[in-house]
Amino acid sequence: MSSGVRAFLADLAKARESQHTNISRIRRGDSDGEVSLLYSNDLLDEALEIQVLSTDLTSYPQGSSFMIFTSSETCKPNIVSLLERIASSTKGSTLQDVIETLSARLTASFTDMHSDSSDSEGLLDDVYDDEYSASSEVDNFQILESAEESSGDDAFTEPLGYFHSAEELRRLYKDLRLAQKVGFTVGLFPNSPNCLLEAISISIRVSSLAIPSEAMSAWDVKPTDYIVLLVRILTVYPNLDTLLSAPALETCLHLRFGKCELAKPSMESMRLAFGYSPQAKEGSSTSQSTPSRFAQVYMSNSIDILLKNSFTTLLKLRREHGFTWDDAQGIFNDFTGRVASQIAVEHTNKSARHEVPISTHVPSSLQHDFALGDEANVSFPLVAMQFALRHFCKCTEYCMVCHLKLDNEFETLKPYVCSKDLCLFQYLSLGLGPNIEHEVISNPYVVDLLISFFYAGESQQSTRAFPRGLALKVPVVQHMVPHLEIETNLQSEEFWIRQARNEPEHVDVRKRIRDGDWFVMFIKNMGYVEKRICRVSAVLEDGCRFSFESINVVKEPTEKGEVVAEIDMAESEIAAQALKRSVNNSDETRRPGFIFPYEHDPDDLDGDQRALALTTLLDGMPTVLEMRDFLLAEPGRLLSSWKRMNRSALSLIRWIVASNTSYIVQDSPVTSGNPQPDGCCEIKPTSPDTALTSNMIRPLDDGWVQFRFAQGSPEKEFTFLKILRELKSKATSPEKPPSLFVWHGSPLGNWHSIIRTGLDFQDTRHGRACGNGVYFSSDQSVSMGYTGASNSGPKTPYSPVWRSSEMRIASAMSICEIVNKPEDFVCSSTCFVVDKTDWIQCRYLLVLVNPTPDALKSPLFAPSGPRCPGYLEQDPKHPIRSKTGSPPMQIPMSAISMARRQEALGATLTMSNAEMDSITTAIEDEANEWERRASGDDLNILLEAVRTDTPAKGEKRERSISRKTSWQDPESSAPPYKSPKLSADTGIDDSNTTNVLAVTSDKSKFQPGTLDYTTLPRLPPPSWAVSSPMALRTLNRELKQIHSIQERNEAASLGWYVDTSVIDNLFQWIVQFHSFDSTLPLAADMKSRGIDSIVLELRFGSNFPMSPPFARIIRPRFLPFLEGGGGYVTAGGAICSEMLTNSGWSPALSIESVLLQIRLGLCDTERPAKLDRNCGNMTEYGIGEAIDAYARAANSHGWKIPEDLKTIHIGWGELTPSMGVGSPYIGVG
């Protein structure tokens, strides 16, 4: 026994003998180092059971701290928070000290609230002795509670915020300022200097993350949404060392990851996210969808768990050993529970590798790894947001449970789990996947489709893999397995057990069946065998007689019954005698039969047994429309509460839906190719163009239902688009589209695997007469031959059609987009055979159906998207057709991503006015919201709090401050706070917050308004300006935003300056970059040559904002890259950035973000920018050399040059530019 353990046990014995106010029943807990005690108080309805657990018993007391929690179910969240705060300051304390602190602080809290409830400020005063207070950081804050009068159970309310020391506020300001500078929007809760800080938010627009539209739809986010990380400060705002050494992040900070329509959620929404709002009740109005509502995204639960359990440990591993995030996660999973020294010893030789913190497609300002900076300059909220965004943007590359990188050959569009059984079990049990109730309500026919595909795959035994560990209970219908011989009365729905067959000896038959059990019943009748799926509704007569409910009844011919049941009931002597009695005696109501209970695990069955068992399990399910009606009948219902739903069947469909990693959305209504009786409100595909049918392929035969279908990870879509762009840039004929739309047919049983693993050619099903690859055809009738389908949809025991299906799918086909290079296909004569899977993207899934009358009455519940803006042009040599000789089919523009619709107007696709208006509206909505929120809350509030809250030397800090009503959102009733100019007595050194961006807080020599614009090329408005209303509106708005930003911020803090007063041509802006960090070579060169700013020109084309601006340096000249220069400046002065080409540009980008990106490039430290000292008298760049250099750089990287470049360079040539003295600008045309 170690000395620490002995000391702990000795202190425990002393504590049990001592008297503590309101503390009783001190005893050892269930774990080593755990102590359990009761806290009683007259203001509590019942005593609190509190557990105190030593984190390291062997080093007690010096090296140990305590976790403090409660097992009382009635404990309020605010008490739990108080226990967490006490626990955070127990390092080095003895058990006696901790118990005394618990007693004193809890008692003082309740006493203060009770003594003056009508006028109480709700302050939980720290009750410490002098020695304890001196060693604790807790004395630096106080807790604000409700100022409203309370009584009874509500007397002790949740604390809303904390007083923070000046040091904490400075640290918080610095951390948030850095996050703000790199492009995030920062919010404060509340945004007022007169209220205490509860939480902060960091957000970024989804459109800034360059996520393909298919992935956004699959992940349930919109381009205009914001991804938000909420950070709730529990006690003090800790420094990095405190966070990394804390036993758990939850003791210091709480984090929540989600989305919001606005850059900052509302105060009430924030409180709801953390579960401490008094309105966080069912039916609260705040739960309704509002623009300021904080909501979860598809992977929120997974990321929240990762942040809570692993993030600080992973960050510590990275900082101490130089691991990447992926390496650190792998080591964390391998060494959980082992000490750090073991990790260090076993992984000292692991070399550090560079990795992109988020993704290669986000703005370059976010690609800097902020986790590895100096401790004093690491912004924890910024690093946490980068880490969360990494797992959001790359969610399909990682397991949703263990968070390790997946090694699947096919990357999916939706996140899922790895192959470990435990991860799948936790994925389903922890609710990390899609909500089945939500899917049934919103997309019932997609659920029907997924179940039907699985059913067909099992019935045809063509599913590639079925997971183990789902703990299902299924029936096995074979005469050799244990089952029961019964007699039944179908009229009264009762049965009697006659005997057990194939049962082990000494089995009590009466305990064989229990209330609620499910079973399959077989009854022999004249000419057929009746198969019933039933549920026991009651146990009667001491377990010998039972009542039951028939869920599903199927009648099969007797010759088929032998196949279904594998029981020759005709040879059963008892069954034959009972049948004879039934025929000869009309009074006889009992009939013989057999029942097979749901008691087998499919993991233990062979392929044939499992197929029959799982399809039987699904046959007992209700239809998706019945499930939908049940859920809508009472809001908040769960399918698990429905007796009609078998628990194993529900688990199975949860897996079926959750394991679907493709994006499938219904585009067309359910229709039938057969004449329908009156009352069926069928919507034909040929109906007039409406919102319900506008996104349909035309013409589409009756009976086919169209689903939009996307597969593959976002990275696979990026790869496909890159191939198309390269092909288009090299095309000799501009009229030839870069892709083809073609058909692919496959038997119904294959589609369960196809939508999960993609189209490949692992298995040979139809021969490969034309070579190895995936087979396609431009002719639907050709591909239809590969489906192996019969339109009649047979209902034999081997039928692949799910009996409870509303659509009753007979066959399925897909329409895919492939790269238009037939010369590189394996075959392109009779069909297309493609062996490069990167050249294939699925776009549509079409199923031939024989729907039920209920499905025809409710064919489509919501439009799949906005009205179709038009149709794609196709290669006239290979158009897609329904059959040979028929007119080409029209593929809606909605088949491709918005990015491709925007990138080239009038090329292979045409954008209608309606589409243009919708894009313009989205951009203007974003701008209006941006103007309202600007770049976030004014962080100077924190500095103002430092200035007003820091007492003079020798004075005590004021304990009361004016405050709003506790549960009122201050931002809802007060205008945005604007802080006064702060004097230097705040003591804030802001320079450290900007090291990465190289914006120095030192006094800059740059003076706005001193540039002589007569020495620069000045251009009049172009002749096409009046014909570009969208460009004019956008530029007007952008100029207004730039002016607003400069009004709110000092020039030195921005690092760039635009003199908006001298701009008389909206299509040409002059920008000055200045105030660079003195450690940069560029700053040194500028200082030595007496230059205070870099002068840059922005030119905008007629298609702005659909096309990027052109950015070039005017002066001074930079050292070329080949001679040792950098800063992403080309030899001709143009800015080298994918963002400024069609390949990387997004219309949602603001000019502020463009300027920030350019400045970040100039501040690059790997290849730093330097001035050219050997340029002689040629100190400026010309427009011609800039455009030539831009084109060379874009072509070398494979970036697409915007069409606007021609109008930017040539379009002004018809007008005479006003030239300045000494300008090298020689003509523009």
Residue, then its C-alpha position, 0 to 999 in steps of 0.5 A: m500500500s502506497s503512502g498516498v493511499r495510507a494518508f487518504l484512508a487516515d484522512l477518511a477515518k478522521a473525517r468520519e469522526s469529525q462533525h461537519t455542518n449539514i454533512s452526514r454519512i461519510r463513507r467509502g464509495d464503490s471505487d478506490g479513492e471515492v468517498s460518498l456523503l450526504y448534504s442536508n439543508d432545510l431549503l432542499d426537498e431531499a438530501l443530496e448524495i455527493q461523491v468525492l473522487s481522488t484523481d490520483l490516489t498514489s500521489y495524495p494529497q500533494g499531486s492529487s485533486f478531486m472530482i465532485f459530483t452527485s448521483s441525486e436525480t433531483c439535483k438542479p443543474n446550478i448545484v452541479s455547476l457549483l460542485e464542478r467549480i469547487a472541484s476545479s480548485t481542490k489540487g493539493s487539498t486534503l479530504q478534510d479540507v474538501i469536505e469542509t469547503l463543500s459544507a461551507r460553500l453550499t450552506a453559505s449559498f443557500t443561507d444568502m439566498h434565503s436571508d434576503s430573497s426579495d432584494s438579493e443580488g443572488l451572489l454566492d459569496d466565497v466562504y473560505d478561511d484566509e489560507y484557503s482563499a489565498s491559494s485559490e483562484v476562485d476569489n477572482f470571480q463572483i456569480l450572478e444569479s436571478a434578481e427576480e423574486s423566487s420562492g420554493d424550488d426556484a429559490f436557487t437559480e442557475p448562475l448566469g455569469y462571472f466576474h473576471s479578473a483584469e488578467e483573464l479579460r485581457r487574455l480573453y480579449k487577445d484570444l478572441r481578437l486573433a480569432q476575429k482577425v483570421g476571419f471568424t465572427v465572435g459573439l459575446f453573451p451578453n454584448s454589454p459592459n453592464c452585464l457579466l459574461e456567460a459565454i462566447s461564440i465563434s462562427i463562420r459562414v458555411s459558404s466560406l468552407a467550400i463544401p459541395s452543394e450535395a454534401m451541404s444537403a446531405w449534412d442539412v446545412k445551407p450556404t447561408d448558415y453559420i457554423v457556430l462553436l459556443v464556449r461557456i465559461l464555468t469559472v475563471y477563463p483559464n490559461l492554456d497550461t491550466l486547460l491542458s493540466a485540468p482533469a477534464l475540460e468540463t471543469c473549466l469550459h463547456l463547448r457546443f458545436g452546431k449551426c445558426e442562420l445568423a452569425k450569433p445565436s440569441m442569448e436564450s438559444m445559447r442557454l438552451a444549448f447548455g441546458y440551463s435556461p428556465q424556459a428549456k421545457e417542452g413546448s417552449s416558444t424558444s424551441q421553434s425555428t427562428p433565425s437566431r436559433f442554435a441548432q445541431v448539425y448532422m455530426s454535432n453529437s459526435i463532435d461535442i463528445l470529441l471536444k469534451n472527452s479528447f480535445t485537450t489531451l490531443l492538443k497536449l500530445r500535439r504540443e509536447h510531441g509534435f504529432t498531427w491531429d490524426d497521430a494524436q487521436g490514434i495514440f490517444n485511443d491506443f494509450t487511454g488509461r496509461v501514463a504520459s511517460q509511456i506515450a513519450v517513450e514509445h513514440t519518441n521516434k514518430s516523426a512530425r508531419h505537416e497537415v492542413p488544420i481544416s481542409t485545403h479548400v477553406p480560406s488560406s487564413l484558416q490554414h495556419d496551424f494555430a495549435l502549435g504557437d507559443e503558449a502565450n499566443v495560443s488562442f484556445p477558442l480559435v484552436a477549438m474551432q479549427f479542430a471542430l471544423r476539421h472534423f466537420c469538413k472531413c467528417t466522412e474520413y473519420c469514424m463517428v465514434c472512435h474518431l480514427k481515420l477510416d481506411n475504406e476504399f470508397e469515401t462516403l458522402k455522409p459520415y459513418v463508423c468504422s468496421k468495429d462492432l463496438c463503434l456501430f453499437q455505440y453509433l446507434s445506441l448513442g444517437l449519433g446517426p440520423n433520427i429515424e422519426h425525423e426521416v420517416i416524417s420528412n422523407p418517408y419514400v426514401v426510407d421505403l426505398l432503403i428498406s426495400f433495397f435491403y429486403a431485395g438484397e437479403s432475399q437474393q443474398s447479394t448484400r456484401a456485408f451485414p454488421r454483427g453486434l446489433a443484438l437482434k432477435v429473429p425467427v428461424v423457420q426450420h423443422m429442426v430448430p426448437h419450436l412449439e406445436i399449438e392449437t389456435n382459435l383464429q376468431s378469438e385470437e388465442f392459442w394453446i401450447r400442446q408440446a415443445r419440439n426439439e427443446p432441450e430436456h427439463v424446459d418449462v414450456r409455460k415459460r417459453i412464451r411471455d407477454g409482448d413476445w413476437f412469433v411466426m405462426f404456420i397453419k395448414n388449411m385446405g389448399y394453402v398454408e397460412k403464415r402469420i406474424c403475431r405478437v403475444s397480447a396476454v398470458l392466460e391460464d398459468g402460461c398454457r393459453f395465450s391471446f395474440e394479435s395478428i400483424n401480418v397474414v400471408k397465404e401460400p400454396t401448399e407446394k410453396g409452404e414446404v419451401v417457406a416453413e421447411i416443415d411438411m405439415a401434411e405428414s404431421e399425424i396430429a395436424a392431420q387429425a385436427l384438420k379432419r376434425s375441422v372439416n367434418n365438424s363445423d363446431e370445431t374452432r381449434r386448428p393445429g399449427f406451429i409457432f417459431p418465436y423471435e429468439h435467434d441472433p442473426d450473427d449465429l445464422d448461415g446465409d440462407q437462414r439469415a435471409l429468411a429470418l431478416t425478411t420475415l422480421l421486416d414483413g411484420m413492420p407497418t408501412v412508412l405511411e402508417m409510421r408517419d401517421f403514428l408519429l404525427a398523431e402526437p408530436g414528440r412520439l417515438l417509434s419505440s413507444w408503438k406496440r405495433m413496432n417490433r424492437s428488433a425490426l426498429s433496430l434493423i431499420r435504424w441501421i438501414v437508414a443510418s448506414n446509408t451514406s449516399y444523399i437521396v432525395q425524392d424529386s418526383p411524385v409516386t406514380s403508377g403505369n396502370p389505370q387507377p380507381d377513382g379517389c387516387c390523386e395521382i400526379k403524372p410526370t407529364s403534369p404542367d410545370t409546377a414546383l412539385t415536378s419542375n426538377m424532373i427529367r423529361p420525358l419520364d415514363d409513367g411508373w418511374v419515380q425519380f430520386r436525386f442521388a449523390q455518392g462519394s465524399p466531398e473530396k471525390e466531387f472536387t476531384f471529379l470537377k477538377i477533371l472536368r475543368e482540365l478537360k474543358s480547358k484542353a478541349t479543341s471544340p468549345e461546344k463539346p460538354p466535358s461530361l456525359f449523362v448515361w444509364h446504369g442498370s443492375p438487379l434490385g438486390n445489388w442496390h443496397s450495396i451500391i448506395r453504400t460502396g459506390l459503383d465498381f466492378q468487384d463482382t461479375r454478374h452479367g459477364r464482361a464481354c467488353g472488358n473490365g469496368v462499370y457498364f453504361s449506356s446512353d439508351q435506357s432500354v439497353s441498361m434495362g436489360y441488366t436490371g433482371a426485373s419483371n414489371s409484374g413484381p411477383k409475390t412468391p416466397y422468393s419475391p424481392v419486394w418488401r411486403s410492407s412497401e408503399m412503392r413496391i419497387a420492381s427495378a432500379m436504375s441510375i443516371c450517372e455523369i461521366v467524363n466525356k472522353p470515350e477514346d479513353f474508355v475500355c469500350s465506347s462502341t456498343c456501350f460505355v465501359v469505364d474503369k476509372t471510378d474517379w470519372i463517375q458520379c451518380r446523379y439520379l436513381l430511378v425506380l419502377v414501382n407498383p404503388t399502393p393506393d395510399a401512396l398514390k393519394s400522398p405521392l410527394f410531401a414537399p418539393s425537392g428544391p426551388r423551381c428548375p432554372g433550366y436544362l443542361e446541354q448535352d453532347p449531340k453525339h451521345p445524348i441520353r435517351s429512353k430508347t433508340g431513336s427517341p428524342p434526347m431526355q432533358i437533364p435538369m440543371s439541379a443535377i449539378s452543384m451550384a458552384r458549377r452553375q455559377e462558374a461559367l455563364g453561357a458555356t455548357l449550361t445556361m442560367s436563367n433570369a430566375e436562377m440569377d435572381s435567386i443567387t443575387t437575392a442570396i448574396e444581398d441577404e448575406a450582405n444585409e445580415w453582414e451589415r447588421r452583425a458586422s464582424g461580430d461583437d465589439l471586443n472592446i467591451l472586455l477592455e472597458a470592463v478591465r478599465t472600469d473594474t480594475p481597482a486602484k492599488g490598495e483598494k478592494r474590488e467593488r462587489s456590486i455592479s449594475r445589471k440587467t434583469s437576469w433572464q432578459d437578453p440585454e441585446s434584445s432591448a438595447p442598441p449595440y454597445k459602442s465603447p469609448k476610446l480606451s486610454a492606455d491604462t487598460g494595460i492590454d498589449d494587443s500585439n500578440t494577438t496579431n503575430v500570425l497576421a503580421v499586423t503590429s500594434d506599434k505606432s505605424k508611420f502610415q497615414p491615411g489620405t497621403l497617397d497621390y492618386t494622380t500618379l496612379p492609373r485612373l480609369p473611367p467607368p467601362s461602357w458595359a457598366v450600365s448593363s451589369p446591374m448585379a455588379l453595380r449593386t454588389l460593388n456599391r454594397e461592398l464599398k459601403q461595408i469597407h467604409s463601415i469597417q474602417e470607421r470602426n477600426e483603426a487603420a493599423s489594426l486592419g493593415w489595409y486602407v481604401d480611400t472611399s472618398v476618391i473612388d469615382n469608378l466602382f469597377q476600379w479600387i486602389v488599396q494600400f497595405h501597411s503596418f507590417d510586422s517589423t520581423l518580416p523582410l518586407a517590413a525591413d525593405m519598406k523601412s529602408r526605402g522609406i515606403d509606408s504602403i504597398v499600392l494594389e489595384l482591384r479591377f472588377g468585371s461585368n460578371f462580378p460577383m459571379s467572377p472574381p476581381f483581378a488583383r495586382i500590385i502597382r508599386p513597388r516591385f517585388l523580388p520574383f519568386l525564382e530569385g528568392g521572393g515570395g508573398y504570392v506575388t507573380a513576376g508581373g505583380a499579379i496576386c497568385s491565389e486560387m481564390l482569385t480564379n474561377s476554380g476557387w472563387s465563391p460569390a459569397l466572398s466579401i472584399e474584406s475577406v479578399l483583402l485579408q487573404i492578400r495580406l496573409g499572402l504578403c505576410d507569409t513566412e515560409r517564402p517571405a515577400k521581399l522588394d526588388r532592389n535591382c529594378g532601377n527606375m522601373t518601380e511599378y508594374g504594368i497591366g499587361e505584364a500583370i495579366d500575362a503573369y496571372a495567366r501563366a500562374a493559373n495555367s501552371h496550377g490548373w486553375k480556370i481563368p475567368e472570362d471577365l479577364k478579357t473585359i477587364h483587360i480589353g473592355w476599357g480599351e474603347l475609352t481613353p483612360s486618364m493617365g497619371v504622370g509617370s505611369p507605366y500604364i501604356g494602353v489597355g487594348 
